[in-house]
Amino acid sequence: VLAVARAIGEHMDDYKIIVDKSTVPVGTAIKVHDAVAEVLAGRGVQIDYDVVSNPEFLKEGAAISDFLKPDRIIVGTDSDKTARYIKKLYKPFNRNHDKLILMDIPSAELTKYAANAMLATKISFMNELSNIADLYGADIEQVRIGIGSDPRVGYEFIYPGIGYGGSCFPKDVTALAHSAGLVGYDAELIRSVENVNNRQKRVLGNKILKHFGASLAGKTIALWGLAFKPKTDDMREAPSCVLLEQIWAAGGKVRAFDPAAMAETQRIFADRDDLVLCDTADEALTGADALAVVTEWQEFRSLNFELLRARLSQPTIFDGRNIYDSETMLEQGFVYYAIGRPRVGQPAG
């Protein structure tokens, strides 16, 4: 960011509005302003400019739609002149109602971190509850409905699972805790959010190890889903990577499929004897002892139970996203493990 700021300072010859779109620590706008000022001073020129914080709120897999139809436009500026320019810039995307929210620059910078940290906190909170539900024999899905019906809580981002990944939540939560530390504040809750998430990524693997025993030697797990979420091939901080390492460390093998992330998986793990990348979800089942569902792709939601019984050596499913119905699994004769829900079916032996 500062390198770009210095480049702008080298080439600008009249008034400019410099807009920070990146997710950056609080105080970055000041550093950008100072970097440009230093370059201009070195050039021996005086040119007016303003720095604006305008963080993006784009979801991976839906970035274009989010840009064209934003639910809010955060603009941090201390200049009325700049505010008028920014309002005019965003007018085509702001027709139904006024979505533009003006604030001071530090508040805009903090808003972006705060938004992602809040969503990550909701996820980690539900995952923490799911582990408590597991120990008490409660069903976290019923708990989710019970608390989500309270409008103060709502249903968004309270789905239990095996942790969040990607490039935003892990980075932003860690950065916010670090930023707090820089001003002498211990952000204990925010640090805990990431700690809970890291632990949650091991929950599905722990269930597999508990079912089969500490050693997975001679066992093969079919794995559906490698990307950290549907509609992307991004595997940064993906729970699948943690699960793969758990299975391999226990001596097991994996047959894996993802609708989008096969090339990325190949790039990360290269050629391994204990990993077979399959062309279809059905192919991944061949010769496997159990199925583990890691990413909730739409195509994984409808199961062919006859095919599963024919290809799996044991009718066993580990569902890391709670996308299947427990009663249906029981009726179909499967041993079914989910997150924060009682196991259904009786393991063989």
NORDA-V520603 format. One line per field, one symbol per residue. ss: DSSP state (H for helix, E for strand, L for the rest). A space follows every 10 residues. Layout:
ss->???
This chain:
ss->LHHHHHHHHH HLLLLEEEEE LLLLLLLHHH HHHHHHHHHH HHHLLLLLEE EEELLLLLLL LLHHHHHHLL LLEEEELLLH HHHHHHHHHH HHHLLLLLLE EEELHHHHHH HHHHHHHHHH HHHHHHHHHH HHHHHHLLLH HHHHHHHHLL LLLLLLLLLL LLLLLLLLHH HHHHHHHHHH HHLLLLLHHH HHHHHHHHHH LLHHHHHHHH HHLLLLLLLE EEEELLLLLL LLLLLLLLHH HHHHHHHHHL LLEEEEELLL LHHHHHHHHL LLLLEEELLL HHHHHLLLLE EEELLLLHHH LLLLHHHHHH HLLLLEEEEL LLLLLHHHHH HLLLEEELLL LLLELLLLL
